[in-house]
C-alpha cells in the first residue's frame, strides 16, 4: 500500500515497499545496528542479572533494601535515564571521563564517537533493565527446593557443582522466559537510541529499526513504507521467539 500522510489518495502497490527495503541503505544500516545491539545486549544483561540474582539470593538481612536499589533504574523513565547518562558520558564535562583522567586513562568519546556510541548505549541499557531480569531469576532461585542443596552438600558437592547440577538445570524455565522476553524487548529498542542519537547518531551508528520507522512516519510521512518495515520487524521477532521455544525446550522437572 502506498500511503503518504496528507496525500489526497492511497493505492495498492503490491510488494513494492518490500522490494524497496532490499535496496534502502538506511534500512539496512538500521537492521545491522539492531542485530549488533541484540547480539551484545542480550548475553550481557542475562549473564549479569543471573550473577546479581545469585548474590542477592545469599543475602537475608536487608534484602529488601538491595532489591529496591537494583530495581530503581527499571522504574525510572527512559527519557530521564537518557538525560542523566548524556551528562555522565559527556566527552568534556561528564563525570565518566573525569574519572578516567583521574586514573591516568585516556578519555572516551562515548556517545559522540561512531565506534563507541553503540557500546555506550548497550552499557546504559544493561544498567537500566538489569533489575527486571534479576527479579525474574531471583524468583526462579527461590522456587528451587532447599532439600536438593542439602542432599548435594551431604554428598560433598561444592558451590560450583551445586550450581552446575542443580541451580542451572532447574532454572531452565526461568532462563527460557527471560531470554525470550529480553530478545523481544531488545529488538524494540527506541527511547535510548532516539534520544542518544537523534537522527541516527554519529555515522548512523545508533540508527535502529524502530527509530527508522518513526523517522519514516514523522519526518517523511511514508506510512505505507513504515508499515512494511514494521511487518519485517514482527517477522524477525516471531522467528527468534519460535526458535527459542524449540531450541530451549525444558527437559528438567521437579
VMD Tcl script that draws the C-alpha trace (Angstrom):
set ca {
  {0.00 0.00 0.00}
  {1.28 3.44 -0.94}
  {0.09 5.93 1.64}
  {1.66 9.33 2.19}
  {0.37 11.27 5.19}
  {-1.56 14.27 3.88}
  {-1.92 12.84 0.38}
  {-5.43 13.01 -1.12}
  {-5.47 9.30 -2.01}
  {-3.83 5.96 -1.34}
  {-3.49 2.96 -3.63}
  {-2.26 -0.62 -3.64}
  {1.26 -1.17 -5.00}
  {1.76 -4.85 -4.23}
  {5.17 -5.75 -2.84}
  {6.94 -2.56 -3.93}
  {7.52 -1.41 -0.35}
  {9.24 -4.70 0.48}
  {11.33 -4.54 -2.69}
  {12.45 -1.07 -1.68}
  {13.66 -2.39 1.67}
  {16.30 -4.54 -0.01}
  {17.92 -1.52 -1.67}
  {17.31 1.05 1.08}
  {20.75 1.78 2.62}
  {19.28 3.44 5.73}
  {17.05 0.46 6.48}
  {19.96 -1.95 6.02}
  {22.08 0.12 8.39}
  {19.27 0.22 10.96}
  {18.80 -3.56 10.65}
  {22.53 -4.18 11.09}
  {22.70 -1.88 14.12}
  {19.68 -3.57 15.67}
  {21.26 -7.01 15.32}
  {24.53 -5.71 16.78}
  {22.62 -4.28 19.73}
  {20.71 -7.52 20.31}
  {23.84 -9.66 20.00}
  {25.69 -7.61 22.64}
  {22.90 -6.53 24.96}
  {21.08 -9.86 25.43}
  {24.06 -12.01 26.58}
  {25.41 -9.19 28.77}
  {22.17 -8.45 30.59}
  {21.29 -12.12 31.10}
  {24.73 -13.03 32.45}
  {24.99 -10.02 34.77}
  {21.42 -10.34 36.04}
  {21.97 -14.04 36.79}
  {25.15 -13.27 38.72}
  {23.38 -10.50 40.65}
  {20.44 -12.78 41.42}
  {22.79 -15.47 42.73}
  {24.47 -12.92 45.00}
  {21.20 -11.49 46.25}
  {19.85 -14.96 46.93}
  {22.53 -15.38 49.59}
  {21.58 -12.14 51.37}
  {18.94 -12.36 54.06}
  {19.46 -9.28 56.21}
  {18.45 -6.07 54.43}
  {17.48 -7.93 51.26}
  {14.57 -5.57 50.62}
  {16.87 -2.54 50.54}
  {19.19 -4.14 48.00}
  {16.27 -5.17 45.81}
  {14.92 -1.63 45.84}
  {18.31 -0.26 44.81}
  {18.87 -2.54 41.81}
  {15.24 -2.27 40.67}
  {15.14 1.54 40.81}
  {16.56 2.05 37.27}
  {13.78 -0.14 35.85}
  {11.18 2.20 37.35}
  {12.93 5.30 36.02}
  {11.51 6.81 32.84}
  {13.62 6.21 29.73}
  {13.75 9.94 28.97}
  {15.15 10.68 32.42}
  {17.71 7.89 32.05}
  {18.83 9.27 28.69}
  {19.21 12.82 30.03}
  {21.21 11.67 33.05}
  {23.55 9.46 31.05}
  {24.07 12.03 28.32}
  {25.52 14.25 31.02}
  {27.50 11.42 32.66}
  {29.01 10.41 29.32}
  {29.61 13.92 28.03}
  {33.10 13.86 26.44}
  {34.36 17.04 28.16}
  {32.07 17.72 31.15}
  {30.89 14.23 32.07}
  {31.96 12.51 35.29}
  {32.87 9.32 33.37}
  {35.75 10.93 31.52}
  {36.80 12.87 34.61}
  {37.21 9.55 36.42}
  {39.23 8.15 33.51}
  {41.51 11.19 33.53}
  {41.98 10.89 37.30}
  {43.08 7.29 36.79}
  {45.53 8.34 34.10}
  {43.47 6.73 31.32}
  {42.56 8.38 28.01}
  {39.03 9.80 27.83}
  {36.44 8.14 25.63}
  {34.15 9.66 23.00}
  {31.25 7.65 24.42}
  {28.07 8.73 22.60}
  {29.74 11.11 20.13}
  {32.09 8.56 18.56}
  {30.96 6.29 15.75}
  {32.80 3.30 17.23}
  {31.85 3.94 20.86}
  {28.22 5.06 20.58}
  {26.69 1.58 20.32}
  {28.73 0.04 23.20}
  {27.81 3.07 25.32}
  {24.11 2.61 24.59}
  {24.38 -1.09 25.42}
  {26.04 -0.20 28.72}
  {23.22 2.17 29.66}
  {20.56 -0.30 28.53}
  {22.04 -3.06 30.68}
  {22.18 -0.72 33.69}
  {18.58 0.35 33.22}
  {16.93 -3.01 32.59}
  {19.10 -5.46 34.53}
  {16.87 -5.22 37.61}
  {13.91 -6.71 35.74}
  {15.79 -9.82 34.65}
  {17.35 -10.08 38.09}
  {13.99 -10.22 39.84}
  {12.87 -12.97 37.45}
  {15.99 -15.03 38.11}
  {15.64 -14.41 41.83}
  {12.07 -15.69 41.72}
  {13.29 -18.80 39.92}
  {16.01 -19.35 42.52}
  {13.50 -19.02 45.36}
  {11.40 -21.73 43.71}
  {14.14 -24.37 43.85}
  {13.59 -26.65 46.88}
  {16.30 -26.26 49.50}
  {16.49 -30.00 50.19}
  {18.17 -30.51 46.82}
  {21.11 -28.42 48.01}
  {21.11 -30.08 51.43}
  {21.35 -33.53 49.85}
  {24.13 -32.39 47.50}
  {26.15 -30.93 50.37}
  {25.86 -34.17 52.30}
  {27.38 -35.90 49.25}
  {30.25 -33.41 49.29}
  {29.21 -31.13 46.44}
  {30.72 -27.65 46.36}
  {29.16 -24.38 45.20}
  {30.10 -24.83 41.56}
  {28.80 -28.41 41.50}
  {25.54 -27.28 43.11}
  {25.15 -24.56 40.51}
  {26.03 -26.83 37.59}
  {23.91 -29.83 38.55}
  {21.04 -28.24 40.49}
  {20.65 -24.49 40.03}
  {21.29 -24.17 36.30}
  {19.17 -27.15 35.16}
  {16.25 -26.16 37.38}
  {16.45 -22.56 36.16}
  {15.73 -23.56 32.57}
  {12.07 -22.48 32.79}
  {13.10 -19.06 34.04}
  {16.06 -18.74 31.67}
  {13.89 -19.51 28.66}
  {11.33 -16.90 29.68}
  {13.98 -14.28 30.43}
  {15.77 -14.95 27.13}
  {12.62 -14.68 25.02}
  {11.33 -11.51 26.68}
  {14.78 -9.91 26.58}
  {15.22 -10.63 22.87}
  {11.76 -9.29 22.07}
  {12.40 -6.12 24.06}
  {15.87 -5.59 22.59}
  {14.57 -5.66 19.01}
  {12.17 -2.88 20.02}
  {14.86 -0.54 21.38}
  {13.84 3.04 20.68}
  {13.93 5.57 23.52}
  {17.65 5.49 24.25}
  {18.59 5.16 20.58}
  {16.44 8.13 19.63}
  {17.48 10.41 22.50}
  {21.16 9.47 22.30}
  {21.39 9.55 18.53}
  {18.61 11.90 17.39}
  {18.74 11.23 13.62}
  {20.91 8.14 13.90}
  {23.89 9.32 15.91}
  {27.48 9.66 14.65}
  {27.75 7.89 11.31}
  {24.25 6.42 11.79}
  {25.77 4.16 14.46}
  {22.65 4.44 16.64}
  {20.06 4.16 13.88}
  {17.88 1.17 14.76}
  {14.79 -0.26 13.08}
  {12.16 1.27 15.37}
  {13.71 4.74 15.23}
  {13.85 4.41 11.44}
  {10.13 3.55 11.41}
  {9.47 6.67 13.50}
  {11.59 8.75 11.12}
  {9.74 7.48 8.05}
  {6.36 8.33 9.59}
  {7.02 11.58 11.42}
  {9.63 13.17 9.13}
  {8.79 11.79 5.70}
  {5.15 10.79 6.10}
  {5.71 7.40 4.44}
  {3.14 5.48 6.44}
  {2.90 2.60 3.95}
  {6.66 2.10 3.80}
  {6.96 2.35 7.59}
  {4.23 -0.30 7.94}
  {6.24 -2.63 5.70}
  {9.29 -2.16 7.94}
  {7.14 -2.90 10.99}
  {5.92 -6.13 9.40}
  {9.52 -7.21 8.71}
  {10.45 -6.45 12.32}
  {7.48 -8.52 13.53}
  {8.55 -11.47 11.37}
  {12.12 -11.26 12.74}
  {10.90 -11.20 16.34}
  {8.49 -14.08 15.66}
  {11.29 -16.14 14.10}
  {13.61 -15.71 17.07}
  {10.79 -16.42 19.52}
  {9.81 -19.67 17.78}
  {13.45 -20.75 17.54}
  {13.97 -20.09 21.25}
  {10.87 -22.13 22.13}
  {12.10 -25.05 20.02}
  {15.77 -24.98 20.98}
  {15.15 -24.16 24.62}
  {12.72 -26.94 25.42}
  {12.86 -27.58 29.13}
  {13.84 -31.15 29.90}
  {14.13 -30.82 33.65}
  {11.21 -31.05 36.05}
  {10.98 -31.21 39.81}
}
mol new
graphics top color blue
foreach p $ca { graphics top sphere $p radius 0.5 }
foreach p [lrange $ca 0 end-1] q [lrange $ca 1 end] { graphics top cylinder $p $q radius 0.2 }
display resetview
